[in-house]
């Protein structure tokens, strides 16, 4: 009798194990299917809706800003519109402060970000990027009367105005600067002009454009980074086919001269990554 009970218990336990294994296998298969479906669904949704929703700052000339007629324009805006056109859809922009941009993407307020987002290892762990579509180096800017700061190393103990989630913030901190958070480049220039901060690190192309628009701005270049930073259009992780199609559009734009035309309009030269 005891042997029969033991045998029955053993068979029951074996059956439970088999059932659990089968259930786990099924769940894993379902998860794989769901992930694959999710990868395809974003691109399918964009095509179905006819709209590619783009997160951008709108306060960062010459990349994304409002012109005198209050129209959203800029290099990144035109690149996004052309990419959307080649996908057969329309670009719809959602303006968001830089420090809330990534959270907006996470919350699915938009499909991608076009805002000079530098491609780095930490961001690539959480997000997908297109192939690089522009490259530019950082410049250290100070008041025109400043003679104390001549290089990035001179930032130690100085106040530097930076967007807190930007690559340039990381550079400032790595040189020992005391960071003052800002919302955009124009605010940094204002703080330098009033001498409330000592410096800011920003994109060279942004600086050149700003000086072209504001030749009397009381700022100058103290130092320049030798190696440029590549930027890409940024997506939520596992955006799959949408990233592939965007990359194809960017390549076609380079091949047929459209990219060069947009680049020369804003910078006077081809700024594509070499």
Order of alpha helices (4+ residues) and beta strands (2+ residues): alpha-beta-beta-beta-alpha-beta-alpha-beta-alpha-beta-beta-beta-beta-alpha-beta-alpha-beta-alpha-beta-beta-beta-alpha-alpha
